[in-house]
Amino acid sequence: MDLIVVLIAVAGVLVLIDVFIPTFGLLTVSAVGLIVWAHVLAFRRGFLTGVLCLLATLAYLGLDALVAYHYARRSSLIHRGALSQDEAPGELRTRLLDAEGVTETPLRPSGKVKIDGAVYDAKCDVSFVDAHRPVRVVGVRGSQLNVKPVNSDSR
């Protein structure tokens, strides 16, 4: 039974790693193979053992998915798009061009900026910008804003 638990635990870790380090599904496919192997071993020990292992795996992978979602939604790997459901890219460009905001994260060269209470993906080609610094939108490409730092002496 120890090998079964180890196989399922390793599979869960592989799935989590695949969420944060893109491997084009290689780790997830490996995890599925480990889960199948674990369940074959469990069902060989008995039907009840196999069913309990299956239920435990579903619970564990559900928890794994919640953990991945919790951390991945804060990551730049999963984009919470800058566009609202009813906003087209042209409307975003018109609304945000020349708008000023503040960096939420450092821009090295990309990161997050906050403008009018909303957080957007942004990129600064001119220089690195520290967090909590004022910036101005100079362009919009897709859902990413191109920004430049606002000099405090030019105000």
Backbone as CSV, one residue per row, in Angstrom:
resi,resn,N_x,N_y,N_z,CA_x,CA_y,CA_z,C_x,C_y,C_z
1,MET,0.822,-1.202,0.000,0.000,0.000,0.000,0.861,1.259,0.000
2,ASP,2.079,1.153,0.565,2.953,2.319,0.607,3.335,2.795,-0.788
3,LEU,3.610,1.862,-1.690,3.967,2.220,-3.056,2.804,2.935,-3.743
4,ILE,1.599,2.504,-3.480,0.413,3.126,-4.086,0.305,4.583,-3.634
5,VAL,0.484,4.808,-2.347,0.397,6.172,-1.814,1.500,7.046,-2.410
6,VAL,2.698,6.518,-2.505,3.819,7.277,-3.067,3.550,7.617,-4.530
7,LEU,3.053,6.670,-5.294,2.772,6.914,-6.713,1.738,8.028,-6.890
8,ILE,0.688,7.986,-6.096,-0.365,9.003,-6.214,0.149,10.359,-5.736
9,ALA,0.931,10.377,-4.668,1.483,11.640,-4.172,2.423,12.266,-5.205
10,VAL,3.271,11.457,-5.794,4.193,11.963,-6.822,3.409,12.477,-8.027
11,ALA,2.336,11.784,-8.385,1.508,12.229,-9.508,0.913,13.605,-9.222
12,GLY,0.431,13.815,-8.006,-0.127,15.118,-7.643,0.911,16.221,-7.708
13,VAL,2.113,15.927,-7.254,3.194,16.917,-7.311,3.558,17.233,-8.766
14,LEU,3.581,16.211,-9.608,3.891,16.440,-11.027,2.849,17.345,-11.686
15,VAL,1.583,17.146,-11.336,0.524,17.987,-11.903,0.719,19.436,-11.441
16,LEU,1.024,19.629,-10.162,1.263,20.984,-9.656,2.450,21.641,-10.349
17,ILE,3.507,20.895,-10.526,4.690,21.446,-11.204,4.338,21.833,-12.634
18,ASP,3.529,21.011,-13.291,3.163,21.286,-14.681,2.319,22.552,-14.806
19,VAL,1.611,22.933,-13.748,0.835,24.167,-13.788,1.757,25.376,-13.829
20,PHE,2.855,25.319,-13.087,3.728,26.484,-12.951,4.928,26.478,-13.896
21,ILE,5.342,25.313,-14.341,6.453,25.208,-15.281,5.921,24.486,-16.515
22,PRO,5.596,25.227,-17.548,5.001,24.597,-18.732,5.912,23.532,-19.351
23,THR,5.422,22.310,-19.402,6.170,21.206,-20.020,5.352,20.600,-21.151
24,PHE,4.377,21.367,-21.631,3.515,20.926,-22.722,2.813,19.616,-22.380
25,GLY,2.468,19.453,-21.106,1.698,18.298,-20.675,2.507,17.058,-20.373
26,LEU,3.812,17.122,-20.549,4.644,15.937,-20.329,4.530,15.435,-18.891
27,LEU,4.593,16.345,-17.932,4.485,15.935,-16.536,3.080,15.429,-16.203
28,THR,2.069,16.026,-16.797,0.698,15.567,-16.549,0.476,14.178,-17.124
29,VAL,1.006,13.920,-18.308,0.902,12.581,-18.892,1.635,11.564,-18.014
30,SER,2.788,11.947,-17.503,3.519,11.074,-16.585,2.704,10.822,-15.319
31,ALA,2.046,11.870,-14.820,1.217,11.735,-13.625,0.050,10.776,-13.862
32,VAL,-0.555,10.869,-15.031,-1.654,9.947,-15.357,-1.138,8.515,-15.380
33,GLY,0.039,8.315,-15.946,0.637,6.974,-15.954,0.871,6.450,-14.543
34,LEU,1.362,7.303,-13.645,1.573,6.895,-12.260,0.250,6.566,-11.559
35,ILE,-0.775,7.358,-11.842,-2.084,7.109,-11.229,-2.660,5.783,-11.723
36,VAL,-2.544,5.529,-13.019,-3.031,4.246,-13.559,-2.271,3.089,-12.923
37,TRP,-0.967,3.216,-12.823,-0.150,2.173,-12.203,-0.591,1.938,-10.753
38,ALA,-0.800,3.027,-10.017,-1.228,2.909,-8.619,-2.581,2.211,-8.512
39,HIS,-3.498,2.523,-9.416,-4.826,1.909,-9.345,-4.808,0.444,-9.770
40,VAL,-3.953,0.104,-10.700,-3.807,-1.312,-11.063,-3.320,-2.091,-9.841
41,LEU,-2.316,-1.549,-9.151,-1.817,-2.204,-7.941,-2.903,-2.293,-6.869
42,ALA,-3.682,-1.225,-6.713,-4.728,-1.216,-5.686,-5.821,-2.229,-5.995
43,PHE,-6.258,-2.299,-7.247,-7.323,-3.247,-7.599,-6.827,-4.688,-7.552
44,ARG,-5.520,-4.908,-7.718,-4.976,-6.265,-7.558,-5.081,-6.732,-6.112
45,ARG,-5.049,-5.787,-5.187,-5.165,-6.137,-3.763,-6.599,-6.408,-3.369
46,GLY,-7.537,-5.977,-4.157,-8.950,-6.211,-3.864,-9.805,-5.089,-4.409
47,PHE,-11.065,-5.416,-4.640,-11.983,-4.453,-5.220,-12.194,-3.262,-4.278
48,LEU,-12.423,-3.535,-2.997,-12.654,-2.460,-2.038,-11.428,-1.551,-1.922
49,THR,-10.246,-2.123,-1.910,-9.013,-1.332,-1.864,-8.910,-0.440,-3.098
50,GLY,-9.242,-0.989,-4.249,-9.195,-0.213,-5.484,-10.166,0.944,-5.490
51,VAL,-11.388,0.688,-5.013,-12.404,1.747,-4.982,-12.004,2.832,-3.983
52,LEU,-11.526,2.429,-2.810,-11.079,3.415,-1.826,-9.903,4.237,-2.359
53,CYS,-9.002,3.591,-3.045,-7.864,4.295,-3.650,-8.355,5.283,-4.708
54,LEU,-9.329,4.874,-5.499,-9.890,5.747,-6.526,-10.540,6.977,-5.895
55,LEU,-11.318,6.779,-4.846,-11.966,7.907,-4.163,-10.932,8.834,-3.512
56,ALA,-9.926,8.243,-2.898,-8.874,9.056,-2.284,-8.113,9.853,-3.343
57,THR,-7.870,9.247,-4.486,-7.176,9.946,-5.576,-8.004,11.124,-6.085
58,LEU,-9.302,10.902,-6.249,-10.166,11.995,-6.704,-10.162,13.148,-5.702
59,ALA,-10.223,12.825,-4.421,-10.187,13.869,-3.396,-8.841,14.602,-3.419
60,TYR,-7.762,13.837,-3.532,-6.420,14.430,-3.542,-6.215,15.313,-4.759
61,LEU,-6.631,14.846,-5.925,-6.458,15.648,-7.141,-7.376,16.873,-7.131
62,GLY,-8.541,16.763,-6.491,-9.412,17.925,-6.334,-8.742,18.982,-5.475
63,LEU,-8.133,18.544,-4.381,-7.380,19.457,-3.516,-6.189,20.041,-4.276
64,ASP,-5.533,19.203,-5.051,-4.411,19.632,-5.885,-4.858,20.737,-6.849
65,ALA,-6.027,20.562,-7.461,-6.548,21.553,-8.399,-6.860,22.864,-7.687
66,LEU,-7.408,22.791,-6.475,-7.700,24.015,-5.720,-6.421,24.770,-5.365
67,VAL,-5.417,24.039,-4.948,-4.127,24.668,-4.617,-3.526,25.308,-5.866
68,ALA,-3.555,24.586,-6.978,-3.007,25.120,-8.226,-3.757,26.378,-8.646
69,TYR,-5.068,26.357,-8.557,-5.861,27.521,-8.945,-5.548,28.707,-8.035
70,HIS,-5.460,28.450,-6.739,-5.209,29.523,-5.774,-3.893,30.240,-6.077
71,TYR,-2.849,29.490,-6.342,-1.548,30.110,-6.597,-1.383,30.561,-8.043
72,ALA,-1.959,29.844,-8.974,-1.775,30.178,-10.385,-2.531,31.437,-10.775
73,ARG,-3.639,31.725,-10.122,-4.382,32.930,-10.515,-3.627,34.198,-10.153
74,ARG,-2.682,34.109,-9.234,-1.831,35.252,-8.901,-0.622,35.331,-9.827
75,SER,-0.390,34.271,-10.559,0.781,34.174,-11.410,0.517,34.832,-12.757
76,SER,1.575,35.261,-13.404,1.413,35.831,-14.741,1.184,34.736,-15.780
77,LEU,1.297,33.471,-15.374,1.058,32.389,-16.325,-0.411,32.272,-16.693
78,ILE,-1.261,32.597,-15.768,-2.692,32.577,-16.057,-3.146,34.025,-16.056
79,HIS,-3.494,34.535,-17.220,-3.823,35.940,-17.361,-5.280,36.178,-17.021
80,ARG,-5.479,37.036,-16.043,-6.815,37.562,-15.817,-6.892,38.725,-16.776
81,GLY,-7.496,38.506,-17.919,-7.415,39.445,-19.022,-7.791,40.857,-18.643
82,ALA,-7.191,41.787,-19.326,-7.467,43.196,-19.086,-8.802,43.595,-19.683
83,LEU,-9.356,42.766,-20.539,-10.610,43.108,-21.186,-11.786,42.594,-20.370
84,SER,-12.762,43.440,-20.164,-13.985,42.966,-19.555,-14.762,42.205,-20.618
85,GLN,-15.840,41.560,-20.228,-16.599,40.723,-21.158,-17.120,41.513,-22.357
86,ASP,-17.485,42.771,-22.137,-18.092,43.539,-23.213,-17.169,44.615,-23.791
87,GLU,-15.891,44.516,-23.512,-14.962,45.550,-23.979,-14.070,44.997,-25.091
88,ALA,-14.076,45.663,-26.220,-13.252,45.270,-27.357,-11.886,45.938,-27.226
89,PRO,-10.861,45.393,-27.889,-9.523,45.986,-27.793,-9.469,47.454,-28.187
90,GLY,-10.244,47.862,-29.185,-10.249,49.268,-29.597,-10.776,50.173,-28.501
91,GLU,-11.810,49.703,-27.788,-12.370,50.485,-26.685,-11.367,50.584,-25.536
92,LEU,-10.634,49.495,-25.303,-9.602,49.499,-24.265,-8.533,50.523,-24.619
93,ARG,-8.103,50.535,-25.879,-7.076,51.476,-26.336,-7.559,52.910,-26.144
94,THR,-8.785,53.196,-26.553,-9.317,54.549,-26.447,-9.411,54.989,-24.992
95,ARG,-9.852,54.078,-24.129,-10.066,54.424,-22.726,-8.760,54.600,-21.954
96,LEU,-7.739,53.811,-22.296,-6.533,53.798,-21.472,-5.334,54.543,-22.052
97,LEU,-5.365,54.875,-23.329,-4.228,55.583,-23.915,-4.034,56.920,-23.206
98,ASP,-2.828,57.212,-22.761,-2.442,58.411,-22.013,-2.937,58.424,-20.571
99,ALA,-3.567,57.342,-20.115,-4.004,57.269,-18.718,-2.788,57.042,-17.828
100,GLU,-2.873,57.515,-16.596,-1.797,57.305,-15.637,-2.239,56.314,-14.582
101,GLY,-1.275,55.536,-14.123,-1.542,54.561,-13.090,-0.296,54.333,-12.258
102,VAL,-0.341,53.269,-11.461,0.762,52.941,-10.564,1.121,51.475,-10.754
103,THR,2.415,51.178,-10.755,2.837,49.787,-10.903,2.475,49.010,-9.640
104,GLU,1.866,47.857,-9.819,1.543,46.961,-8.703,2.734,46.055,-8.412
105,THR,3.414,45.663,-9.479,4.604,44.819,-9.362,5.729,45.514,-10.119
106,PRO,6.963,45.127,-9.881,8.038,45.704,-10.693,7.833,45.339,-12.167
107,LEU,8.164,46.247,-13.052,8.110,45.974,-14.492,9.541,45.678,-14.929
108,ARG,9.818,44.402,-15.217,11.190,43.980,-15.558,11.189,43.064,-16.764
109,PRO,10.831,43.356,-17.932,10.184,44.574,-18.386,8.662,44.517,-18.266
110,SER,8.087,43.346,-17.901,6.635,43.289,-17.800,6.211,43.015,-16.368
111,GLY,4.963,43.347,-16.084,4.405,43.164,-14.757,2.966,43.643,-14.747
112,LYS,2.522,44.154,-13.615,1.135,44.595,-13.447,1.091,46.069,-13.081
113,VAL,0.093,46.765,-13.634,-0.160,48.154,-13.262,-1.628,48.291,-12.865
114,LYS,-1.890,49.267,-12.008,-3.264,49.533,-11.580,-3.658,50.902,-12.093
115,ILE,-4.788,50.929,-12.836,-5.318,52.166,-13.382,-6.807,52.207,-13.043
116,ASP,-7.227,53.237,-12.367,-8.633,53.399,-11.964,-9.171,52.166,-11.243
117,GLY,-8.361,51.577,-10.391,-8.800,50.442,-9.581,-8.715,49.092,-10.259
118,ALA,-8.409,49.043,-11.547,-8.297,47.773,-12.272,-6.826,47.463,-12.520
119,VAL,-6.488,46.171,-12.452,-5.104,45.737,-12.647,-4.963,45.186,-14.068
120,TYR,-3.909,45.611,-14.753,-3.662,45.216,-16.140,-2.243,44.664,-16.289
121,ASP,-2.050,43.802,-17.287,-0.713,43.379,-17.673,-0.070,44.552,-18.395
122,ALA,1.186,44.810,-18.081,1.859,45.949,-18.697,3.313,45.611,-18.977
123,LYS,3.890,46.384,-19.891,5.282,46.200,-20.286,5.899,47.578,-20.467
124,CYS,7.138,47.711,-20.011,7.873,48.968,-20.186,9.158,48.658,-20.945
125,ASP,9.247,49.140,-22.182,10.419,48.883,-23.015,11.559,49.857,-22.725
126,VAL,11.265,50.954,-22.051,12.254,51.999,-21.830,13.225,51.630,-20.716
127,SER,12.689,51.177,-19.581,13.536,50.864,-18.431,12.784,49.956,-17.478
128,PHE,13.494,49.410,-16.498,12.844,48.688,-15.422,12.183,49.712,-14.509
129,VAL,11.005,49.364,-13.984,10.275,50.277,-13.099,9.949,49.515,-11.822
130,ASP,10.270,50.099,-10.691,9.967,49.473,-9.402,8.463,49.502,-9.132
131,ALA,8.035,48.703,-8.165,6.630,48.674,-7.761,6.237,50.005,-7.126
132,HIS,4.974,50.346,-7.251,4.376,51.544,-6.642,4.931,52.843,-7.212
133,ARG,5.288,52.824,-8.503,5.779,54.022,-9.189,4.747,54.450,-10.231
134,PRO,4.609,55.764,-10.464,3.645,56.233,-11.458,4.112,55.945,-12.893
135,VAL,3.152,55.549,-13.723,3.436,55.286,-15.137,2.304,55.858,-15.994
136,ARG,2.611,56.042,-17.283,1.611,56.527,-18.247,1.520,55.516,-19.388
137,VAL,0.303,55.252,-19.840,0.080,54.320,-20.941,0.419,55.021,-22.249
138,VAL,1.354,54.439,-23.014,1.749,55.024,-24.296,1.307,54.163,-25.472
139,GLY,0.770,52.991,-25.189,0.287,52.127,-26.253,-0.437,50.918,-25.683
140,VAL,-1.233,50.289,-26.532,-1.958,49.078,-26.141,-1.766,48.061,-27.249
141,ARG,-1.309,46.884,-26.878,-1.129,45.818,-27.859,-1.853,44.589,-27.332
142,GLY,-2.965,44.258,-27.969,-3.804,43.172,-27.464,-4.376,43.593,-26.130
143,SER,-4.137,42.799,-25.095,-4.613,43.167,-23.762,-3.471,43.639,-22.874
144,GLN,-2.282,43.851,-23.450,-1.138,44.319,-22.669,-0.901,45.801,-22.942
145,LEU,-0.686,46.530,-21.871,-0.423,47.962,-21.988,1.064,48.214,-22.100
146,ASN,1.438,49.134,-22.951,2.823,49.608,-23.020,2.868,50.900,-22.229
147,VAL,3.765,50.959,-21.246,3.811,52.116,-20.360,5.219,52.701,-20.297
148,LYS,5.282,53.944,-19.843,6.557,54.608,-19.564,6.450,55.222,-18.185
149,PRO,7.579,55.283,-17.471,7.530,55.909,-16.144,7.225,57.396,-16.262
150,VAL,6.517,57.910,-15.273,6.222,59.337,-15.193,7.262,59.946,-14.269
151,ASN,8.053,60.868,-14.781,9.072,61.529,-13.959,8.415,62.493,-13.007
152,SER,8.808,62.475,-11.750,8.211,63.367,-10.763,8.592,64.820,-11.021
153,ASP,9.749,65.078,-11.684,10.136,66.464,-11.941,9.377,67.074,-13.127
154,SER,8.762,66.249,-13.984,8.080,66.786,-15.152,6.639,67.176,-14.853
155,ARG,6.207,67.007,-13.621,4.818,67.325,-13.287,4.644,68.770,-13.025
